[in-house]
Amino acid sequence: MKTVSICLNSIDKVKSFVNEVTKFDTDFDLVSGRYVIDAKSIMGIFSLDLSKPIELNVHAEQDVDEILEALKPYMA
């Protein structure tokens, strides 16, 4: 598992982020405080406090570099 910090401070960023993570066949969790939600759930993301960076847990064994490259625009 790899953990990175991401910033989703606009509606357009959230929509494009969800489109990006759904391209991969692996699990992604967003962690904000004590809340953990599926990063592929746009409604779940909007339930979080998006004013500060959020931790993204990538549950992947392979293709981690490819995933991180695709998510670079969202990293804080």
N, CA and C atoms as an extended XYZ file, in Angstrom:
228
Properties=species:S:1:pos:R:3:atomname:S:1:resname:S:1:resid:I:1 pbc="F F F"
N         0.839       -1.183        0.000 N   MET     1
C         0.000        0.000        0.000 CA  MET     1
C         0.883        1.245        0.000 C   MET     1
N         0.497        2.231       -0.765 N   LYS     2
C         1.216        3.504       -0.863 CA  LYS     2
C         0.270        4.608       -0.413 C   LYS     2
N         0.764        5.554        0.375 N   THR     3
C        -0.048        6.669        0.854 CA  THR     3
C         0.545        7.974        0.353 C   THR     3
N        -0.321        8.814       -0.240 N   VAL     4
C         0.096       10.138       -0.702 CA  VAL     4
C        -0.932       11.158       -0.238 C   VAL     4
N        -0.522       12.395       -0.198 N   SER     5
C        -1.422       13.479        0.179 CA  SER     5
C        -1.926       14.150       -1.092 C   SER     5
N        -3.252       14.329       -1.176 N   ILE     6
C        -3.818       14.966       -2.364 CA  ILE     6
C        -4.681       16.152       -1.962 C   ILE     6
N        -4.913       17.037       -2.925 N   CYS     7
C        -5.708       18.236       -2.693 CA  CYS     7
C        -6.822       18.289       -3.748 C   CYS     7
N        -8.066       18.261       -3.283 N   LEU     8
C        -9.232       18.316       -4.179 CA  LEU     8
C       -10.055       19.538       -3.795 C   LEU     8
N        -9.590       20.715       -4.204 N   ASN     9
C       -10.211       21.949       -3.740 CA  ASN     9
C       -11.208       22.582       -4.711 C   ASN     9
N       -11.641       21.825       -5.726 N   SER    10
C       -12.686       22.343       -6.620 CA  SER    10
C       -13.525       21.180       -7.144 C   SER    10
N       -14.733       21.495       -7.565 N   ILE    11
C       -15.644       20.465       -8.077 CA  ILE    11
C       -15.053       19.795       -9.308 C   ILE    11
N       -14.438       20.578      -10.189 N   ASP    12
C       -13.836       20.011      -11.402 CA  ASP    12
C       -12.697       19.049      -11.063 C   ASP    12
N       -11.904       19.412      -10.045 N   LYS    13
C       -10.816       18.524       -9.629 CA  LYS    13
C       -11.354       17.208       -9.085 C   LYS    13
N       -12.437       17.267       -8.321 N   VAL    14
C       -13.038       16.044       -7.765 CA  VAL    14
C       -13.536       15.159       -8.895 C   VAL    14
N       -14.237       15.753       -9.869 N   LYS    15
C       -14.771       14.961      -10.986 CA  LYS    15
C       -13.650       14.309      -11.798 C   LYS    15
N       -12.608       15.063      -12.115 N   SER    16
C       -11.524       14.488      -12.912 CA  SER    16
C       -10.724       13.463      -12.099 C   SER    16
N       -10.608       13.679      -10.777 N   PHE    17
C        -9.915       12.713       -9.914 CA  PHE    17
C       -10.666       11.377       -9.908 C   PHE    17
N       -11.979       11.411       -9.739 N   VAL    18
C       -12.778       10.179       -9.730 CA  VAL    18
C       -12.675        9.479      -11.088 C   VAL    18
N       -12.720       10.240      -12.179 N   ASN    19
C       -12.564        9.640      -13.507 CA  ASN    19
C       -11.205        8.959      -13.645 C   ASN    19
N       -10.181        9.553      -13.062 N   GLU    20
C        -8.823        8.997      -13.155 CA  GLU    20
C        -8.694        7.706      -12.348 C   GLU    20
N        -9.183        7.693      -11.100 N   VAL    21
C        -9.005        6.497      -10.272 CA  VAL    21
C        -9.885        5.335      -10.735 C   VAL    21
N       -11.009        5.619      -11.384 N   THR    22
C       -11.859        4.518      -11.860 CA  THR    22
C       -11.231        3.786      -13.044 C   THR    22
N       -10.209        4.362      -13.662 N   LYS    23
C        -9.511        3.689      -14.765 CA  LYS    23
C        -8.676        2.510      -14.274 C   LYS    23
N        -8.350        2.502      -12.982 N   PHE    24
C        -7.488        1.464      -12.418 CA  PHE    24
C        -8.310        0.430      -11.668 C   PHE    24
N        -7.929       -0.837      -11.830 N   ASP    25
C        -8.634       -1.935      -11.172 CA  ASP    25
C        -7.963       -2.253       -9.827 C   ASP    25
N        -7.997       -1.267       -8.941 N   THR    26
C        -7.442       -1.427       -7.594 CA  THR    26
C        -8.265       -0.581       -6.644 C   THR    26
N        -8.082       -0.781       -5.349 N   ASP    27
C        -8.847       -0.025       -4.358 CA  ASP    27
C        -8.101        1.229       -3.950 C   ASP    27
N        -8.861        2.311       -3.780 N   PHE    28
C        -8.331        3.584       -3.315 CA  PHE    28
C        -9.190        4.038       -2.141 C   PHE    28
N        -8.565        4.435       -1.045 N   ASP    29
C        -9.290        4.972        0.103 CA  ASP    29
C        -8.813        6.389        0.380 C   ASP    29
N        -9.761        7.266        0.689 N   LEU    30
C        -9.423        8.616        1.123 CA  LEU    30
C        -9.622        8.678        2.634 C   LEU    30
N        -8.626        9.208        3.345 N   VAL    31
C        -8.671        9.277        4.804 CA  VAL    31
C        -8.610       10.744        5.225 C   VAL    31
N        -9.649       11.169        5.945 N   SER    32
C        -9.694       12.528        6.473 CA  SER    32
C       -10.125       12.433        7.929 C   SER    32
N        -9.167       12.622        8.830 N   GLY    33
C        -9.465       12.463       10.253 CA  GLY    33
C        -9.817       11.018       10.546 C   GLY    33
N       -11.011       10.789       11.090 N   ARG    34
C       -11.433        9.418       11.396 CA  ARG    34
C       -12.318        8.824       10.312 C   ARG    34
N       -12.511        9.549        9.225 N   TYR    35
C       -13.349        9.071        8.132 CA  TYR    35
C       -12.509        8.416        7.041 C   TYR    35
N       -12.951        7.266        6.569 N   VAL    36
C       -12.305        6.566        5.457 CA  VAL    36
C       -13.390        6.282        4.433 C   VAL    36
N       -13.213        6.784        3.210 N   ILE    37
C       -14.221        6.569        2.163 CA  ILE    37
C       -13.554        6.037        0.900 C   ILE    37
N       -14.351        5.424        0.057 N   ASP    38
C       -13.892        4.905       -1.230 CA  ASP    38
C       -13.608        6.088       -2.148 C   ASP    38
N       -12.393        6.165       -2.683 N   ALA    39
C       -12.014        7.296       -3.532 CA  ALA    39
C       -12.729        7.283       -4.879 C   ALA    39
N       -13.400        6.189       -5.219 N   LYS    40
C       -14.150        6.124       -6.469 CA  LYS    40
C       -15.591        6.614       -6.290 C   LYS    40
N       -15.948        7.017       -5.077 N   SER    41
C       -17.298        7.500       -4.769 CA  SER    41
C       -17.311        9.022       -4.737 C   SER    41
N       -17.906        9.620       -5.757 N   ILE    42
C       -17.936       11.087       -5.833 CA  ILE    42
C       -18.766       11.670       -4.693 C   ILE    42
N       -19.846       11.002       -4.317 N   MET    43
C       -20.664       11.480       -3.195 CA  MET    43
C       -19.884       11.379       -1.881 C   MET    43
N       -19.128       10.305       -1.718 N   GLY    44
C       -18.314       10.154       -0.523 CA  GLY    44
C       -17.276       11.252       -0.393 C   GLY    44
N       -16.652       11.603       -1.505 N   ILE    45
C       -15.628       12.656       -1.487 CA  ILE    45
C       -16.236       13.989       -1.061 C   ILE    45
N       -17.429       14.289       -1.559 N   PHE    46
C       -18.066       15.560       -1.203 CA  PHE    46
C       -18.513       15.594        0.257 C   PHE    46
N       -18.521       14.445        0.939 N   SER    47
C       -18.878       14.444        2.363 CA  SER    47
C       -17.676       14.795        3.238 C   SER    47
N       -16.482       14.885        2.642 N   LEU    48
C       -15.267       15.202        3.397 CA  LEU    48
C       -15.006       16.707        3.407 C   LEU    48
N       -14.140       17.130        4.315 N   ASP    49
C       -13.675       18.522        4.355 CA  ASP    49
C       -12.592       18.678        3.295 C   ASP    49
N       -12.932       19.325        2.193 N   LEU    50
C       -12.008       19.447        1.063 CA  LEU    50
C       -11.144       20.699        1.125 C   LEU    50
N       -11.231       21.441        2.229 N   SER    51
C       -10.442       22.672        2.338 CA  SER    51
C        -8.980       22.400        2.674 C   SER    51
N        -8.669       21.164        3.095 N   LYS    52
C        -7.278       20.825        3.403 CA  LYS    52
C        -6.908       19.517        2.700 C   LYS    52
N        -5.619       19.239        2.567 N   PRO    53
C        -5.199       17.999        1.890 CA  PRO    53
C        -5.730       16.748        2.583 C   PRO    53
N        -5.961       15.702        1.789 N   ILE    54
C        -6.515       14.431        2.260 CA  ILE    54
C        -5.494       13.338        1.943 C   ILE    54
N        -5.424       12.329        2.801 N   GLU    55
C        -4.539       11.191        2.552 CA  GLU    55
C        -5.220       10.209        1.599 C   GLU    55
N        -4.499        9.767        0.585 N   LEU    56
C        -4.994        8.766       -0.356 CA  LEU    56
C        -4.179        7.495       -0.166 C   LEU    56
N        -4.868        6.403        0.161 N   ASN    57
C        -4.226        5.090        0.274 CA  ASN    57
C        -4.471        4.322       -1.015 C   ASN    57
N        -3.398        3.939       -1.687 N   VAL    58
C        -3.483        3.168       -2.928 CA  VAL    58
C        -3.157        1.718       -2.588 C   VAL    58
N        -4.149        0.843       -2.711 N   HIS    59
C        -3.968       -0.577       -2.376 CA  HIS    59
C        -3.579       -1.345       -3.637 C   HIS    59
N        -2.354       -1.124       -4.103 N   ALA    60
C        -1.900       -1.769       -5.335 CA  ALA    60
C        -0.529       -2.398       -5.097 C   ALA    60
N        -0.343       -3.566       -5.678 N   GLU    61
C         0.950       -4.238       -5.610 CA  GLU    61
C         1.776       -3.913       -6.856 C   GLU    61
N         1.082       -3.823       -8.009 N   GLN    62
C         1.760       -3.531       -9.267 CA  GLN    62
C         1.240       -2.201       -9.804 C   GLN    62
N         1.920       -1.677      -10.782 N   ASP    63
C         1.524       -0.445      -11.477 CA  ASP    63
C         1.457        0.777      -10.559 C   ASP    63
N         2.128        0.745       -9.404 N   VAL    64
C         2.067        1.866       -8.468 CA  VAL    64
C         2.645        3.125       -9.104 C   VAL    64
N         3.756        2.992       -9.818 N   ASP    65
C         4.369        4.159      -10.464 CA  ASP    65
C         3.442        4.764      -11.506 C   ASP    65
N         2.762        3.913      -12.273 N   GLU    66
C         1.818        4.390      -13.287 CA  GLU    66
C         0.646        5.125      -12.631 C   GLU    66
N         0.155        4.579      -11.530 N   ILE    67
C        -0.960        5.206      -10.807 CA  ILE    67
C        -0.539        6.564      -10.252 C   ILE    67
N         0.622        6.616       -9.621 N   LEU    68
C         1.098        7.876       -9.042 CA  LEU    68
C         1.355        8.930      -10.116 C   LEU    68
N         1.821        8.498      -11.276 N   GLU    69
C         2.034        9.441      -12.385 CA  GLU    69
C         0.705       10.039      -12.835 C   GLU    69
N        -0.337        9.207      -12.914 N   ALA    70
C        -1.666        9.680      -13.338 CA  ALA    70
C        -2.275       10.623      -12.299 C   ALA    70
N        -1.914       10.444      -11.027 N   LEU    71
C        -2.506       11.253       -9.949 CA  LEU    71
C        -1.657       12.460       -9.570 C   LEU    71
N        -0.553       12.681      -10.273 N   LYS    72
C         0.351       13.778       -9.970 CA  LYS    72
C        -0.341       15.162       -9.916 C   LYS    72
N        -1.284       15.453      -10.816 N   PRO    73
C        -1.922       16.788      -10.763 CA  PRO    73
C        -2.702       17.048       -9.470 C   PRO    73
N        -3.027       16.001       -8.730 N   TYR    74
C        -3.845       16.167       -7.514 CA  TYR    74
C        -3.019       16.121       -6.234 C   TYR    74
N        -1.737       15.783       -6.344 N   MET    75
C        -0.913       15.657       -5.147 CA  MET    75
C        -0.600       17.018       -4.550 C   MET    75
N        -0.682       17.058       -3.215 N   ALA    76
C        -0.453       18.323       -2.499 CA  ALA    76
C         1.041       18.562       -2.299 C   ALA    76
